[in-house]
Amino acid sequence: MSSEERLVDAYADGEDQAVEAALRPKQLAEFIGQPKVREQLDLVLRAARARGGTADHVLLSGAPGLGKTTLSMIIAAEMGAPIRITSGPAIQHAGDLAAILSSLQEGEVLFLDEIHRMSRPAEEMLYMAMEDFRVDVVVGKGPGATAIPLELPPFTLVGATTRAGLLPPPLRDRFGFTAHMEFYEPEELEQVVRRSAQLLEVHTDAEGAVEIAGRSRGTPRIANRLLRRVRDYAQVKADGVITKEIAAAALEVYEVDGRGLDRLDRAVLGSLLKLFGGGPVGLSTLAVAVGEERETVEEVAEPFLVREGLLARTPRGRVATPAAWAHMGLTPPQQSARGASGGPGQQGLFGA
C-alpha cells in the first residue's frame, strides 16, 4: 500500500469520529440553518436561565444528520449543565432507565437518541419521571411486590427521533418544546462547508464549497463527510486547495454524482429503469435486484429519491419518474407508458 493510500485510509477510519465532533458548533449562535428552531429554542433557554431553573423537556425530530445531537449538546452548554447521552435501543428494561435517572445531577441534560425505539415498560416509567421527577421502583414479584418511590432532581430530557409518528401521544405531550428539523438549503450547506473547512484548516474557494454543498443531499453531516473526502483527494492528488474541478473529480472517485446520488441510489434507479421498464415494481423484488435488504432500500435510498422527484411510491409498487430517466441518461421505452394500465412495465408487481 502506498503512502497516499495509507493517508486516505487513516482519514476514513476512526479519525473521522473525532473530526466530526470537533466540527460541531458549541453555541446556538454558531449553529447554521434551522432559523425557526433556533429562534424558538433560544427563547426557551433564555427564559429558563432567567428563572434560574431547568429548561423544559425538548423533542427534536427529523431525518438523520440534520443536527439533533448537536443541538442537545448546545442546550447543555447554554444551560451550563453536564450532558448524559444514551439511546432508545440501549434501554430495554425499566430498570435500565431507573439506573440512569437515579444517577442524574440537578439540571443535567439527558439526551435520548432514537427515543421511539425505547421499550414500552421504560417508556411508561419515563412518563412520571418527566412530569413529577419521580419513579417508582418495584421490589419483589407477585402479591408481595412493593413500589418504592424514588425522587429525582430536576433535569431536562432531550429526545431525538427520526420517526416522530411512532411516539405515543402520552410521551409526545410531555415535552414542553417540540421542533422538526428541515433539510438544508444549498446556501446554508455552503456556509456549513466554509465553516468546517476553516476549522479543518483546508483552503476551499467559493465554487469548491458550492460544488460540495450541491451534492450533500440537504444534510450537514453528509456535507462534512464529503468535505473530508475531497480534502483527502486534494492532499493526495493536487496542491491541497479545493476548487470546483478538484471537488468534482474527488466526488466522482467516491461515486457521488452531481445531484448527490451515491452508488446505492443509482443501483436502485438503474434496476428500476433497465430491468423493470420504470415500474411499477414491488419493493422486495427491487431489493433483490439491487442485492440489498428491503429495509436498506426503503429507509436509506428511497427517501432521498422520492424527495428529489426521481421515484414515486404507488399502491401498485415503485415507479420511476421522467426525471429519473433523464438523470440516468436513458430513453423511456414505449411500453413504459402503458405500465400503469397493465402493460409490460409491471414486472415484479407481486414482489411487494
N, C-alpha and C positions, 0 to 999 in steps of 0.2 A: 504493500500500500504506500502510495506516495505521500509526501508531507502535505501536499494540498488536500488530498483525500482525508488525511487524519484531521486536518483543521476543520473541514466541513463536518466530519463525524463528531468531533468534540462539541461543536455548537449544537448539533442535532440531538444530543443525548441529555443528560441530567442538567447541564448548564442552562438549558432553556427555562427551566422552572425558576431558577434564581434570577435570571434576567427578566422573566415575566413579572415576578414580584417587585423587582426594582423599578419597573415601568409604571406600576400602579400609582395614581395620584394619591396624595396623603390628606388633602383638604378638599372640601366641597368646591372652593373657588377654583381649584386646579382641574376639576372634573369636566371633561369636554362632552358636549351633547346633552340630550335629555333635559332641555331647558325647563319644562314644566315640572318634572320630577325634582330637579334641583331647587327650584323656587319654593315648591311646597315643602320639601324636606328641610330646607333652610329655616322656614318659619317654625316647623315642629321643634327643631333642635334649639333654636334661639329662645323660644318660649320655655322649653324645659330648663335651659341654663338659667334663665331669668328667675324661674321659680325655685331653683336650687334642688330640683328633683330629677328623677329619671325620665327619659323620653318614652313616649308611647311605643307599644309594640308595632313593628313595621313589617309589612308583607311586600316583597318585590317579586314581580312575575315578568316573564319574558323569555325569549329564546336564549340558548347558551351563548356566552361570550359578550354580552352587552354591558356588563359591569355590575352585576348584582353583588358578587363577593367584594368587589372594590368599594361599593357604597356601604356595605356593612362595616368594613374597616374604617371608612371615613366617619361613619356615625360614632364609632367608639372613640376615634381620635378627637372629633369635635366635642364630645362629651367628656373627654379626659378620663375615659374608663378603659379597663382591660377588656379583651375580647376572647371568648371561648368559641372554637369552631368545631362543628360536628355535622353530621348529615343524617337524613331520614333513614336510609338503609342500615346505618350503624346502630339504630335504636330499634331493636326487635322486641324488647320486653319493657314493661312499665318500670321494672327495677333498674334498667339501664338509664332511663330518663331521670328517675328519682336520684340516682347516684350523681348525675351531672348537676341537677338543680340544687341538691343539698350542699354542693361544694362551691356554689357561686358566691361572689362577694357582692356587697351592696353597690348598685349602679352598674354592675358588669353587663356587657353585651353578649348575649348568646346567639351565635349565628347558626341557624339550622338550614343547611342546604338540602334541596330536593325534599322539602318538608312533606310533600304529598305522598312520599313513599314510606312514611313512618308507620309502624304497626298500630292497629286500632286501640289496643289497651293503653299504649303510651300516649296516643292522641287524646284519649279521654282523660288521662291524668293531666295532660297539658292544659285542658280547659280551666281547671281550678287553679293551676299554677299561674296562668296568665291573668286571671281575673282577681283572685283572692290572695295570691302569693302564698299558697299553701298546697301541700299534697298530703294525701292520706296513704300511709304505708301499711299494707296489710301483713300482719304477722300471724302465721299459722294457717291451717286449712280446715275446711268444713265448718261445722257449727261452732267450733272453738276459735275460729279466726277473729282477730281483733284489728281494728283500724286505728293506727296511731297517727294523729295529725302532726305534721311537720311544718313549722312556719319557715317561710323563705324570705330572704332580704329582697327588697325591690330590685328588679332587673329589667332589662329591655331585650325582648326576643325579636330578632330579625330573621324572618323566614323567607326563603327563596324557593321559587318553583318555576319549572318550565311548562307546567300544565296546571294552571290555576283552577280549571274546571273540575279537577279531581279532588280538590279540597272540600270537605264537608262544610256546609253553611255555619254550623256552630263554631268551628275553628276559624273560619274566614272572618266571621263577625267580631271576633275578639281582638282583632288587630285595629289599633287606633288610626293607623295610616296605611293605605294600600296604594301601590304605584305599579303601573305597567310600563316596562321598558320597550321602547320602539327601536326598530332598526335605524341605523345612522344614515344620514345623507352623505354623498361623496365629499362635500365641502367639510363636513365635520370629521370624516375619516382622514382627510388631508391634514387637518390640524393634529389629529392623533399621530399620524406618521411623522409629521415635523417634530412634534414634542418628543416622541420616542427616539427619533434619530439624533436629536440633540443630547438626550440622556445617554445614548449609546456612543456618543462622540463619532457619529457617522455623518459624512457630508452628503447631502442629497439636494439636488436642485429642485425648482418648483415643478417641472414636468415629471421628474422622477417620483416625487411624492404623489402627484396626481395619478400616475400610472399604477402605483401600488394601491392607492385608495380605491380606484375604479375596479379593482379585481378582488376586493375584500368582502364582498357579499354583505355589505352594510353592517359589519361586525368588527369592533375594535380588536378583539382577540385575534381574529384572522389577519387584520391589518398589521399587528405587531409581529405575528408569526411570519408573514410574508416579508416584512421589512428585514427580519433577521436572516431569512434565506437569501434575500437579494444582497444583503451585506456580505454574506459568505461568498457569494458569486463575485461581487465586486472586488473583494480582497484577493481572491484566488485568480480570477480571470482578467481583472482590469486594475485600475490605479486606486481603487477603494472609493471612488466617487460614484454615487448613484445618479445616473441620468435616465432619461426616458428609455433610451436604447438599451442600457445595461439592465434596467428593471424588466423590460420586455423579454430580453434574452434569458435572464435568470428565471423568470416565471415560466417560460417555455420549457426550460430544463425540468422544473418542478411540476410540469403538466397542469398549469393553471392558465386558462385561456383569457382572452381579452374581456370576457364577460364575468369571469370569476368561476367558471365551471372547472371542476377537477376531474380526475380520471374516472371516479365513480359516476359523477353526473353525466359525463359523455358516454360512459358504458350503458347507462340506463336509457339515455336518448337514442344511442346507436342501435341497441337491441329493439327498442320500441319501433324505430323507423325502418330498419333494414329487415328484421325478422318478422315483424307483425304489421307492416304496412301502415304504421301510425296508430294502430289500435282500432277499437278498444281491446285491451288485453287485461287479464286478471293479474293482481299483484303477485300472487305466488308464482305464476308462470313467468312473469317478468323477472322476479328474483332468481329463479332457476336459470334463466337465460343469461343473467349477468354473473352468476356464480357467487351470489351473496345471500345472506339471510333475509327473509321477508322483512324483519324489523329494521334491518340496516337500510334497505331501500326506502321503507316508509318513513323512518324517522330522521335519516341523515340526508338522503338525496332529494326526496320528493318536496319537502317544504320550500327549499330554495327554487327548484324548478317550477313549482306552482306559482311562487311569488314573482318569478321572472316572466311568467306567461308562456312558458315553454311546454308545460304539461298540464293536463286537466284531469281531475278525478270525477268520474261519472258513475252512476249506478251500474253501468254495464262494464266498467273497467277503466284503465288508464288510457288517455288519448293524447296524442301529440298535437300541438297547435301549429298553424302555419309558420309562426316564428321559430319553432323548433326545426322545421325543415330548412328554413333559410339559414339558421345559425350553423347547422351541421353541413351546409353546402350540398344538400340533396334536393332532388325534384320529387314532389309527391306523385306517386303513381295514380293512374286514372281510377283504379278500383278503390283507393283510399277514400275518395269522395262518396263511395257507396257504402262505406263501412257502417255508418250509423243506421242504415236501412236494411242491413242484412247481407251486405256484400262481403268480399273476401277479406276485408280489413278486420274480421272478428276472430282471428286465431287467438286461442288462449282465453276466450271469454269465460270458460268454466274453471279457470285456474284461480279465481278469487276465493 
